[in-house]
């Protein structure tokens, strides 16, 4: 449950940087215990829309990915974008 709340907070932080329909879709996924899909989709759209997560957002993405067993290849490209 804690991962879901942290993920929803993270997703909400991208409001205004990603289209609203994506934000609400990912929040809905997280609320329905689909955290892996929500985080995968979030990472993909960050890349698609050229949104660079702030260092603390990237840290949260990494922590959540590890916590929910998301493959590193799904998000690690974001780390290289911030270098």
C-alpha distances in whole Angstrom, upper triangle without the diagonal:
4,5,5,7,9,10,11,13,14,15,17,19,21,22,26,26,25,26,24,23,22,19,18,18,16,14,14,13,10,9,11,8,11,10,13,15,14,15,18,19,19,21,23,24,24,27,29,29,30,27,27,24,24,24,21,19,20,19,16,16,17,15,12,14,15,11,11,15,16,20,22,24,22,21,24,27,25,26,30,30,29,32
4,5,5,6,9,10,11,12,14,16,17,19,21,25,24,24,25,24,24,22,19,19,19,16,14,16,15,11,11,13,11,13,11,14,16,15,14,18,19,18,20,23,23,23,26,28,28,28,25,25,21,22,21,18,17,18,16,13,14,15,12,10,13,14,10,11,15,16,20,21,23,21,20,23,25,23,24,27,28,27,29
4,5,5,6,9,10,10,12,14,15,17,19,23,22,21,23,22,22,19,17,17,17,14,12,14,13,9,10,12,10,11,8,10,13,12,11,14,16,15,16,19,20,20,22,24,25,25,22,22,18,19,19,16,14,15,14,10,11,12,9,7,10,11,8,8,11,12,16,17,20,17,16,19,22,20,21,24,24,24,26
4,6,5,6,9,10,10,12,14,16,17,21,21,19,21,19,19,17,14,14,14,11,9,10,9,6,7,9,7,9,6,10,12,10,10,14,15,14,16,19,19,19,22,23,24,25,22,22,19,20,20,18,15,17,16,12,12,14,12,9,12,13,11,10,13,14,17,19,21,18,17,20,23,21,22,26,25,25,28
4,5,5,6,9,10,11,13,15,16,20,20,19,21,19,19,17,14,14,15,12,10,12,12,8,8,11,11,12,10,13,15,12,12,16,17,15,17,20,20,20,23,25,24,25,22,22,19,19,20,16,14,17,16,12,13,15,13,11,14,15,13,13,16,17,20,21,23,20,19,22,24,22,23,26,26,25,28
4,5,5,6,9,10,11,13,15,19,18,18,20,19,20,17,14,15,16,13,11,14,13,10,11,14,13,13,10,13,15,12,11,15,16,14,15,19,19,18,21,23,22,23,19,19,15,16,16,13,11,13,12,8,10,12,10,8,11,13,11,12,15,15,18,19,21,18,17,19,21,19,19,23,23,21,24
4,5,5,6,9,10,11,13,17,16,15,17,16,17,14,11,12,13,9,8,11,10,7,9,12,11,11,7,10,11,8,8,11,12,10,12,15,15,15,18,19,19,20,17,17,14,15,16,13,10,12,12,8,8,11,10,7,10,12,11,11,14,13,16,17,18,15,14,17,19,16,18,21,21,20,23
4,5,5,6,9,10,11,15,15,14,15,14,14,12,9,10,11,8,6,9,9,7,8,11,11,11,9,12,13,9,10,13,13,11,14,16,16,15,19,20,19,21,18,18,15,16,18,15,12,15,15,11,11,15,14,11,14,16,15,14,17,16,19,20,21,18,17,20,21,19,21,24,23,22,26
4,6,5,6,9,10,14,14,14,16,15,16,14,11,12,14,11,9,12,13,10,11,15,15,15,12,15,16,12,12,16,15,13,15,18,17,16,19,21,20,20,17,17,14,14,15,13,10,13,14,10,11,15,14,12,15,17,16,16,19,18,21,21,23,20,18,20,22,19,20,23,22,21,24
4,5,5,7,10,13,12,12,15,14,16,13,10,12,14,10,10,13,13,11,13,16,15,15,12,14,14,11,10,13,13,10,11,15,14,12,16,18,17,17,14,13,10,11,12,10,7,10,11,8,8,12,11,10,12,15,14,15,17,16,18,18,19,16,14,17,18,15,16,19,18,17,21
4,5,6,7,11,10,9,11,11,12,9,6,9,10,7,7,11,11,9,12,14,15,13,11,13,13,9,9,12,11,7,10,13,11,11,14,16,14,16,13,13,11,13,15,13,10,12,13,11,10,14,14,12,14,17,16,16,18,16,19,19,19,16,14,17,18,15,17,20,19,18,22
4,5,5,9,10,10,11,10,12,10,7,9,11,9,8,11,13,12,13,16,17,16,14,16,16,12,12,15,14,11,14,16,14,13,17,18,16,17,14,15,13,14,16,14,11,14,16,13,13,17,17,15,17,20,19,19,22,20,23,22,23,20,18,21,21,18,20,23,21,20,24
4,5,8,9,10,12,12,14,12,9,12,14,12,11,15,16,14,16,19,19,19,16,18,18,14,13,16,15,11,13,16,14,12,16,17,15,15,12,12,10,10,13,11,9,12,14,11,12,16,16,15,17,20,20,20,22,20,23,22,23,20,17,19,20,16,18,20,18,17,21
4,6,5,6,9,9,12,10,7,11,13,11,11,15,16,15,17,20,20,18,16,17,17,13,12,14,13,9,11,13,11,9,13,14,11,12,9,10,8,10,13,13,9,12,15,13,12,16,17,16,17,20,21,20,22,20,22,21,21,18,16,18,18,14,17,19,16,16,20
4,5,6,7,7,10,9,7,9,12,11,11,14,16,16,17,20,21,20,18,20,18,15,15,17,15,12,14,16,13,12,15,15,13,14,11,13,12,14,17,16,13,16,18,16,16,20,21,19,20,24,23,23,25,23,25,24,24,21,19,22,21,18,20,22,20,19,23
4,6,7,7,11,11,9,12,15,14,15,18,19,19,21,23,24,23,21,23,21,18,18,19,17,14,16,17,13,12,15,15,12,13,11,13,13,14,18,18,15,17,20,19,18,22,23,22,23,26,27,26,28,25,27,26,26,23,21,23,22,19,21,23,20,19,23
4,7,9,12,10,10,13,15,14,15,18,19,19,21,23,24,22,20,21,20,16,16,17,15,12,13,14,10,9,12,12,8,9,7,9,10,12,16,16,13,15,18,17,16,20,21,20,21,24,25,24,26,23,24,23,23,20,18,20,18,15,18,19,16,16,20
4,6,8,7,7,10,11,11,13,15,16,17,19,21,22,19,18,19,17,14,14,15,12,9,11,11,8,7,11,10,7,10,8,11,11,14,17,18,14,16,19,18,16,19,21,20,20,24,24,23,24,22,23,22,21,18,17,19,18,15,18,20,17,18,21
4,5,6,7,9,10,11,13,15,16,17,19,20,22,20,19,20,17,15,16,16,13,11,14,13,9,11,13,11,9,12,11,15,15,18,21,21,18,19,22,21,19,22,24,22,22,26,26,25,26,24,25,25,24,20,19,22,21,19,22,23,20,21,25
4,5,5,6,8,10,11,12,14,15,16,18,20,19,18,20,17,14,16,17,14,12,15,15,12,13,16,15,13,16,14,17,17,19,22,22,18,20,23,21,20,23,24,22,23,26,26,25,27,24,26,26,26,22,21,24,23,21,24,26,23,24,27
4,6,5,6,9,10,11,12,14,15,17,19,17,17,18,15,13,15,16,12,12,15,15,12,14,16,15,14,17,16,19,19,22,24,24,20,22,24,22,20,24,25,22,23,26,26,24,26,23,25,26,25,21,21,24,23,22,25,27,24,25,29
4,6,5,6,9,10,10,12,14,15,17,14,14,15,12,10,11,12,9,8,11,11,8,10,13,12,11,14,13,16,16,19,22,21,17,18,21,19,17,20,22,19,19,23,23,20,22,20,21,22,21,17,17,21,20,18,21,23,21,22,26
4,6,5,6,9,10,11,12,14,16,14,13,15,13,10,11,13,10,8,12,13,10,11,15,14,13,15,13,16,15,17,20,19,15,17,19,17,15,19,20,17,18,22,21,20,22,19,22,22,22,18,17,21,20,18,21,23,21,22,25
4,5,5,6,9,10,10,12,14,13,13,16,13,10,13,15,12,11,15,15,13,15,18,17,16,19,17,19,18,21,23,22,18,20,22,19,18,21,22,19,20,23,22,20,23,21,23,24,24,21,20,24,24,21,24,27,25,25,29
4,6,5,6,9,10,11,13,11,12,13,10,8,11,12,9,10,13,14,12,14,17,16,16,19,18,20,19,22,24,23,19,20,22,19,17,21,21,18,18,22,21,19,21,19,21,22,22,18,19,22,22,21,24,26,24,25,29
4,5,5,6,9,10,11,9,8,10,8,5,8,9,7,7,11,12,11,12,15,15,15,18,16,18,16,19,21,19,16,17,19,16,14,17,18,14,15,18,18,15,18,15,18,19,19,16,15,19,20,18,21,23,22,23,26
4,5,5,6,9,10,9,9,12,11,7,10,12,11,10,14,15,14,15,18,18,18,20,18,19,17,19,21,19,16,18,19,16,15,18,18,15,16,19,18,16,19,17,20,21,22,18,18,22,22,20,23,26,24,24,28
4,5,5,6,9,8,10,12,11,8,12,14,12,12,16,17,16,18,21,20,20,23,21,23,21,23,25,23,20,21,22,19,18,21,21,17,18,21,19,17,20,18,22,23,24,20,20,24,25,23,26,28,27,28,31
4,5,5,7,5,6,9,7,6,9,11,10,11,14,15,15,17,19,19,20,22,21,22,20,23,24,22,19,20,21,18,16,19,19,15,15,18,17,14,16,15,18,20,21,17,18,21,22,21,24,27,26,26,30
4,5,5,5,5,8,8,6,8,11,11,11,14,16,16,17,20,20,21,23,20,21,19,21,22,20,17,18,19,15,14,16,16,12,13,16,14,12,15,14,17,19,20,17,17,20,22,20,23,26,25,25,29
4,6,7,8,12,11,10,12,15,15,14,18,19,19,20,23,24,24,26,23,24,22,24,25,22,20,21,21,18,17,20,19,15,17,19,16,14,18,17,21,23,24,21,21,24,26,24,26,29,28,29,32
4,6,8,11,11,10,13,15,15,16,19,20,20,22,24,24,25,27,25,26,24,26,27,25,22,23,24,20,19,21,20,16,17,19,17,14,17,17,20,23,24,21,21,25,27,25,28,31,30,30,34
4,6,8,9,9,11,14,14,15,17,19,20,21,24,24,25,27,25,26,23,25,26,24,21,21,21,18,17,19,17,14,14,16,14,11,14,14,18,20,21,18,19,23,25,24,26,29,29,29,32
4,6,6,6,9,10,11,12,14,16,17,18,20,21,22,24,23,23,21,24,25,23,20,20,20,17,15,17,17,13,13,15,13,10,12,12,15,18,18,15,17,20,22,21,23,26,26,27,30
4,5,5,6,8,10,10,12,14,15,16,18,20,21,22,20,21,18,21,21,19,16,16,17,13,12,13,13,9,9,12,10,7,10,9,13,15,16,13,14,17,19,18,20,23,23,24,26
4,5,5,6,9,10,11,12,14,15,17,18,20,21,20,20,18,21,21,20,17,16,16,14,11,12,13,9,8,11,10,7,8,6,10,12,13,10,11,15,17,16,18,21,21,22,25
4,6,5,6,8,10,11,12,14,16,16,18,20,19,20,18,21,22,21,18,17,18,16,13,15,16,12,11,14,14,10,11,9,12,14,14,10,12,16,17,17,19,22,21,23,26
4,6,5,6,9,10,11,12,14,15,16,18,16,17,16,19,20,19,15,15,17,14,11,14,15,11,11,14,14,11,13,11,13,15,15,12,12,16,17,16,18,21,20,21,24
4,5,5,6,9,10,10,13,14,15,16,15,15,13,16,17,16,12,12,13,11,8,10,11,8,8,11,12,10,11,8,11,12,12,9,9,12,14,12,15,18,17,18,21
4,5,5,6,9,10,11,12,14,15,15,15,14,18,18,18,15,13,15,14,10,12,14,11,9,12,13,11,11,8,9,10,10,6,7,11,12,12,14,17,16,18,21
4,5,5,6,9,10,10,12,14,13,15,14,18,19,19,15,15,17,15,12,14,16,14,12,16,17,14,15,12,13,14,13,9,10,14,14,13,16,18,17,19,22
4,5,5,6,9,10,10,12,10,12,11,14,16,16,12,12,14,13,10,13,15,12,12,15,16,14,16,12,14,14,14,10,9,13,13,11,14,16,15,16,20
4,5,5,6,9,10,11,9,10,10,13,14,15,11,10,13,12,9,11,14,12,11,14,16,14,15,11,12,11,10,7,6,9,9,8,11,13,12,13,16
4,6,5,6,9,10,10,12,12,16,17,18,15,13,16,16,12,14,17,15,14,17,19,17,17,13,13,13,11,8,8,11,10,9,13,14,13,15,18
4,5,5,6,8,8,11,11,15,17,18,14,14,17,16,13,16,19,17,16,19,21,19,20,16,17,16,15,11,11,14,12,11,15,16,14,16,19
4,6,5,6,5,7,8,12,14,15,12,11,15,14,12,14,17,16,15,19,20,19,20,16,17,15,14,12,10,12,10,8,12,13,10,12,15
4,6,5,6,8,10,13,15,17,14,13,16,16,14,15,19,18,16,20,22,21,20,17,16,15,13,11,10,11,8,7,11,11,9,11,14
4,6,8,11,13,16,19,20,17,16,20,20,17,19,22,21,19,23,24,23,23,19,19,18,16,13,13,15,12,11,15,15,12,15,18
4,5,9,11,15,18,19,16,16,20,19,17,19,22,21,20,24,25,24,25,21,21,20,18,16,15,16,14,12,16,16,13,15,18
4,6,10,13,15,17,15,14,18,18,16,18,22,21,20,23,25,25,25,21,21,19,18,16,14,15,12,10,13,13,9,11,14
4,6,9,12,14,11,11,15,15,14,16,19,19,18,22,23,23,23,20,21,19,18,16,13,14,12,9,12,13,9,10,14
4,6,9,11,9,9,12,13,12,14,17,17,17,20,22,22,22,20,20,17,17,15,12,12,11,7,9,10,7,7,10
4,6,8,5,6,9,10,9,11,14,14,15,17,19,19,20,18,18,16,16,15,11,12,11,8,9,11,9,8,11
4,6,5,6,9,10,10,12,14,15,16,18,20,21,22,20,21,18,19,18,14,14,14,10,10,13,11,8,11
4,5,5,6,9,10,11,12,14,15,17,18,20,21,19,20,17,18,17,14,13,14,10,9,12,11,8,10
4,5,5,6,9,10,11,12,14,15,16,18,20,18,20,17,19,18,14,15,16,12,11,15,14,11,14
4,5,5,6,9,10,10,12,14,15,16,18,16,18,16,17,15,12,13,14,10,11,14,13,11,14
4,5,5,6,9,10,10,12,14,15,16,14,15,13,14,13,9,9,11,7,7,11,10,9,12
4,5,5,6,9,10,11,12,14,15,14,15,13,15,14,11,11,13,11,9,13,13,11,13
4,5,5,6,8,10,10,12,14,13,15,13,16,14,11,13,15,12,12,16,16,14,17
4,6,5,6,9,10,11,12,10,12,10,12,11,8,10,12,9,10,14,14,13,16
4,6,5,6,9,10,10,9,10,8,11,10,8,8,11,10,9,13,14,13,15
4,5,5,6,9,10,10,12,11,14,13,11,12,15,14,13,16,18,16,18
4,5,5,6,8,8,11,11,14,12,11,13,16,14,14,18,19,18,20
4,5,5,6,5,7,7,10,9,8,10,13,12,13,16,17,17,19
4,6,5,6,8,8,12,11,11,12,15,15,14,18,19,19,21
4,6,8,11,12,15,14,13,15,18,18,17,21,22,22,24
4,6,9,11,14,12,13,15,18,18,18,21,23,23,25
4,6,9,12,11,12,13,17,17,18,20,22,22,24
4,6,8,7,8,11,14,14,15,18,19,20,22
4,5,6,8,9,12,13,14,16,18,19,21
4,5,6,6,9,10,11,13,15,16,17
4,6,5,7,10,11,12,14,16,17
4,6,8,9,11,13,14,16,17
4,6,6,8,10,11,12,14
4,5,5,7,9,10,12
4,5,5,7,9,10
4,5,5,7,9
4,5,5,7
4,5,5
4,6
4
